[in-house]
Amino acid sequence: MPDASLQPARLNSLDQFRGYTVLGMFVVNFVGSFAVVPAVLKHHNTYCSYADTIMPQFFFAVGFAYRLTFLRRAAREGKASACRHAVRRSFGLLLVAFVVHHVDGRYESWAALRDKGLGGFLATAFQREFFQTLTHIAVTALWIMPVIAARPAWRVAWAVGSAVLFYWLSASWYYEWVMRRPGIDGGPLGFLTWTIPTIAGTLAYDAMAPYLAREAISPGAVATRAPVGRLLAAGALLMLLAYGLSCLNRVTPPNDRTESAGVLVEPPFVAPSRPVNIWTMSQRAGSVTYLTFGAGFSLAVYALFVAACDVGPFSLGVFRTLGTNALAGYVLHDLVNNAIGPLAPRDSPGWYVLAMLGLSIGICYLILRYLEKNRIFLKL
């Protein structure tokens, strides 16, 4: 276990990576419904597009920061105190999620709500809308808390066990339920696979921790020892593993003679030629293949930021502003998009979509920059 007693230097790469991820979220969540926008920038739920790579990067960053702060607090105040703080933070985030994501169902009269009953309300209210990004982050953080301070082998085993459990439940009944409902981001049990990129983030912290400690003692050590190659290799391995698992789609015979019966399926970012199933990289299903690929992609992208920002001098002010106030950015961008939405018809031409996107990002940035300058950060 890394020595958490040392005060680590702040990683420019992590803030820049988070800022890039927030900006990517701004882009794909705004442009996804316009007809003129390329398919790779939209969510499809039948394959992994660029838009689908954004959410796993949030979980990767959460896992990195979660392990860092947990170990520091445990070293300073004890593990019990660190656990209590983590639980309070997760339940606080669930309250924010309740306000941001809402619950399912709308009742036009008291009689309709009364007839539904408490049991009926609880059975339907939390099936879909509530289980989006913030809820999944909170529940996933609680789920991995038993191993957040453990050795890498235990965390990897926890991620693999969670993936196996999710696959077994999906094969038994859950896949059909969450796709028919339909669910969002894996539905109520999605935390089992969102564990994969989150644990990947904790392992990335482990890789960087020795160099953070050296940097705290002797500035410049990170620049000569950052594990860019190891992070890239781990990311590539996970992406290849995910693609290999997704090819198990081919185990089932084609439905008709028009479908090819080859060994491989289309790679990520390419629309599939066969009907989707449990092995498809689907964000809606929260599939094992999707989150494994998302974890590997996140590792690879983060490695590039380490090379550019910790080894090299790269740093963008806009990424810093967005990355240091990511939760505020998440809450804010929905409000801004809802305000701009009526001005942007779905069949708008490309130039107008870009103009509206620029307006949305500009408003979000100005507000977040104001908060940054006044040292106001939305954290739990």
KAURNOR-V585800 format. One record per pair of residues at least 24 apart in sequence whose C-alpha atoms are under 7 Angstrom apart, sorted by the first residue. I is the first residue (numbers start at 1). GAP is how many residues later the second one is. Records with the same first field share a line. If there is no record, write none. Layout:
I->GAP, GAP
This chain:
1->150
2->204, 207, 208
4->67, 68, 71
5->67, 70
6->207
7->209
8->204, 205, 208
9->203, 206, 207
12->297, 298
13->292, 293, 296, 297
15->305, 308, 309
16->299, 303, 304, 307
17->285, 288
18->43, 305
19->300, 301, 303, 304
20->299
21->33, 36, 37
22->300, 301, 304
24->30
25->29
26->307, 335
30->307, 327
33->313
34->312, 313
35->311, 312
36->313, 314
40->229
45->237, 238, 239
46->230, 234, 235, 236
47->221, 222, 224, 225, 233, 234, 235
48->220, 221, 233, 234, 242
49->219, 220
50->219
52->231
53->241
56->141, 235, 238, 239, 242
57->241
59->78, 138, 139
60->137, 138, 140, 141, 235, 238
61->140
62->136
63->135, 136, 138, 139
64->137, 138, 140, 141
67->81, 82, 135
68->137
71->78
87->55
89->291
90->48, 49, 51, 52
91->47
92->288
93->41, 45, 287
94->41, 44
97->37, 38
98->32
101->28, 29, 31
102->27, 28
103->26, 27
104->24, 25
127->60, 61
128->55, 56, 59
131->53, 56, 57
132->52, 53
136->55
139->52
140->51, 54, 55
152->51
155->44
159->36, 37, 40
162->30, 31
163->29, 30, 125
166->26, 27
175->103, 110
178->107
179->106
183->101
184->100
185->98, 99, 100, 101
186->97, 98, 99, 100
190->96
193->93, 95, 98
194->97
196->95, 96, 99
197->94, 97, 98
200->95
222->88, 89
223->87, 88
224->87
226->85
228->75, 78, 79
231->68, 69, 72
232->67, 68, 71
234->62
235->61, 62, 64, 65
236->60, 64
238->54, 55, 58
239->53, 54, 57, 58
242->47, 50, 51
243->24
245->34, 44
246->33, 34, 35, 43
248->31
249->28, 30, 31
321->47, 48, 51
322->46
325->52, 53
327->51, 52
328->50
332->32
333->31
336->24
